């Protein structure tokens, strides 16, 4: 960069050099998808506040939007963008009942919470990435297949240390792995039913091929790995049952042969852990690290 002394006497050159330097700096900070027609948040506040964006102005459809580091943004109305990126210490929360329509790619390095909002992906095959350390909370206001385009229309890429939290699912007969292309990092599952109940979500053995490299956490939920007898050799990084309303079945019903479940650690904080429930068969659970039970019900 030119010093003040070097450009003394040439004010026009100084201004031009500064402008070029600023453009180059922005280019190195922002991802490749953020070019002309871009908005980056520079302060926390409501999405509809034009002063929190650079350049100033409320993002419009077709803009590439970045939630900048150390900013927390909340939508208070319906929004449309081209590409959406949340930086590492950025935080985006949808206002309850508000809809975000995304035509392009989604990259979460920070935190995004649906918060009973809605997301529409307007074209198929768009990348949905949760990077290492990133967190996405799936919690839609309308819990139907038509409102689940984030999973039904995107191509997912969840890195090993990413965090996906499922607060509810539109159809518990459809395994999560049926709608996610690749593997998972950390995955937290809830399966609320009516009248303060939880319902069983059978994963149809898809966690054997769509691996959970981090921790499978069950909060207010009931997860069954398989009911078909096809499970043979499944590896999950860690398993945590958070409370008395956490239920895990490796297999529910008779398994005609035997199968293996491999984990680094299992922590059961008062929940229900069954290797094999309501049937015959043999299961071997391999735990190479810590096996921790606290007031648990397990067979």
N, C-alpha and C positions, 0 to 999 in steps of 0.2 A: 504494500500500500504506500502511496506517495505521502511524504510528510508535509506539514504546513510550510516548512522552509522551501521544499523543492517546488511547490506550486505557487509560491509567492509571485505576484505580478501576473498571474495567468488564471484569473478567477473562473473563466469559462471552462478551461481545462480541468480545474479542480472539481467543479460541479459534475462534469461529465464522468470523470474518473470515479467520483463517489457513487454516482448512479449505477455505473457498471459494476463496481464492487458490491453494492447492495444486492443487485440482481444475482450475482454469482453466489453471495452468501445464502440467499433464500433458496437457490437451486440446490445447494449442498445440504440444507437442512430438511427440505420437504421431500417426500417420496416421489418417484418417477411419475406417478399418475397425477401429481399436483402441478399443473402448469397454468397457462392463461385461463381465466375464468375460475379462479380458485379463491376459497375463503378459509382463513385459519383463525381460530379463536385466540384472542390475546388477553382476555379477562374472563372471569366467571360471570354467569348471569343467564337470563332467558335467551333462547335462540333468536327470538324476534327483536332483540335489542341491536340495532345496527352498529352501535358504538363498540361492541365487544369483538367485532370482526375486522380483519385486515385482508384486503382493503375494506373500508367501512361499508356497511350495507348488509341487509338480511340476505343470506344465501338463497339463490333461486334455483329452479329446476335446470339441470345442465351444469351446475357448478360442482367442482370437486371440493369437498368440505373436509377440513382437518380440525379435530378437537385438539388444541395445542397442549403442551405440557403444563401441568399445574393449573389447569382451568377446568371448571365444572359447569357444564351446560345442561339446561333443562328445556325441553320443548313445551310450549304452551298452546300450540295449534298444529295443524297438519303441515307437513313439510315434504319437499321433493328435492332430491340431489342426484348427481351422476355417480361419483365415487365417494365413499365415506371411509375416513381413517381416524382412529383414536390413538393419539400418541401415548407413550409409556405411562406418564402420570396424568393423562387426561381422563376425564370422566363425563360420560354422556348418559343422561336419564330421560326417557320419554315421559311426557306428561300423561296421566291416566286418560285413556280414550283417544289420545292423539295418534295420528297415523304418519309414519315416515315411508315414503316411496323411494326406492333406490333402483336406479337403472343400471348401475355398473357394479363395481367391486366393493367388498367390505373387508377392512383390515383392522383388527382390534389388538393393539399393543397395550392399551390401558384397560379401562373398565366401561362396559355398556350395560345398562339395566333397562329392560323393556318396561318394567314397572306398570303393568296393565295397559301399556300402549299397544300399537299395532305396527307391523312392518310388512310392506308389500315389495317383493322383488319383481320388477316389471319385465324381465327377460330371463330365459333359462340358461343354465350353464355358467352363471357368474361366480367368480371365486369368493368364498367366505373363509377368511383366515383368522384364527385366534393364535397370536404369536406367544412365545414363551413368556409367562408372567401376565399375559392378558386374561381378562375375565369377561365372559358374556353370560347374562342372566336371561333365560328364556321364560317369560311370564306374560303371555298375551292376554289382552282384554277379552277377545273372542277366541275360544279354544276349539277351532274347527280345522279340518284339512285345508279348506279354502284360505284360511288365515295363516297357514304354516308354510308359506312359499319360501321362507328363509331356508328351510330344510328340504322342501320338495323341488325347488328350482335352482339351488346353488350347488357348486362343487366345493366341498369342505376341505380345509387343510388345518387340522388342529395339532399344533406342535406339542412335544412331549411334556413340557411344563405349562401348558395352557390350562385354563379353567372354564369348563362349561357347566352351568347350573341349570337344571331342568326343574322348574317349579310345578309344572303340570304338562300333560301331553294330551293331544286331541283324541287319541284312540289307543287304549292300552292293549289292543290286540295286534298293533303294529309295532314291531321292535324298533328301537332307536337305530340299531345298525342297518336297518333296511333303508333308512333315509340319509345316512351319513356315509360318504364314499370311503373314507380312510379310517384312521385310528383315532384314539382319544389320548389326551394328556390326563388331567384330573377331571373326573366327572362326578357331579353330585346330582342325585335323583330324589324327587318327591313324586308321590302318586296319590294325590288327594282324591277322595270320592265324596259322595254326599253324606250329610249328617256327621261331619267330623270323622269320617272313616278313611282308611287307605285301601287301595285295591291292588291286586297283583298285576305286575307288568312282566310278562314272559318275554325274554329277549331271544327266544328260539335259537339259542346257541350261537348267535351272531357275534358275541364278544370273544368267541374263539378265533374268528378271522378278523374282526375289527377290534384290535387289542386295546386294552386300557393300560397304558404305560405308567401312569401315575397312580392316584388313589381313587377307588370307587367308594364314594361316600353316600350312604343312605340316610336321609334325614327323616322326614315324615313320609315314608315310602316302603314299598314291598317289591323287591326285585327277585325274579327267578331267572337263573341263567338258561335253563332248558326244561322242557316237559316232553320232548319227543324221543329221548333215548339216544340222540345223535352226539351228545357231548362226549368227548374222549380225552382231550388234553388241553385244558384252558389255563392260561396264565394271566393274572391280574396283578399289577404292581403291589398295591395294598388294598385292604378292605377296612372300612370304618363304619360301624353302626353307631349313630350319634346318640340315640336315646331309646326309650321303651317303645316308640312308634317306628322303629327301624327293623325291617324284616328282610332276611336274605336266605334264599334257597338255592343251592347249587343245582339240584334237580328235584322236581316235584312229580311224584308218581314213580312207577316201576321202571327201572333201567335194567335191560336184559343182560348187560355185561358189567363192566367196571369202567371207571373214569378217574382222571386225576385233575386236581385243582392246585395250581402253584401260586403262592403269594410270598412277598417279602415279609409283610407284617399284617396281622389282623388285630383290630381293636374293637371290642364289643362293649358298649357303654349302656348295658341294660336291654339290648334288643334281642331279636330272635335269629339265631344262626343255625340253619339246618344244612348238612351236607347232602342228605337224601331224605325226603319227606314223603310219607303216605305211599310206600311201595317197597319193593325189594330191589336189591342191587348192591354194588360195592363202590365206595368212593374213598380215595386216598387224598388227603389234604396235606400238601407239602408247604411248610412255613419255615423259611430260612432265617427269619429275624425274630421279631417279638410277637408272641401270642398273648393278648391281654383281654381278660374277661372281667367285667364288673356287673354283678347281679344279672347275669344274662340267662336266657333260656336257649339252650342249644342241644342238639342231638348229634 
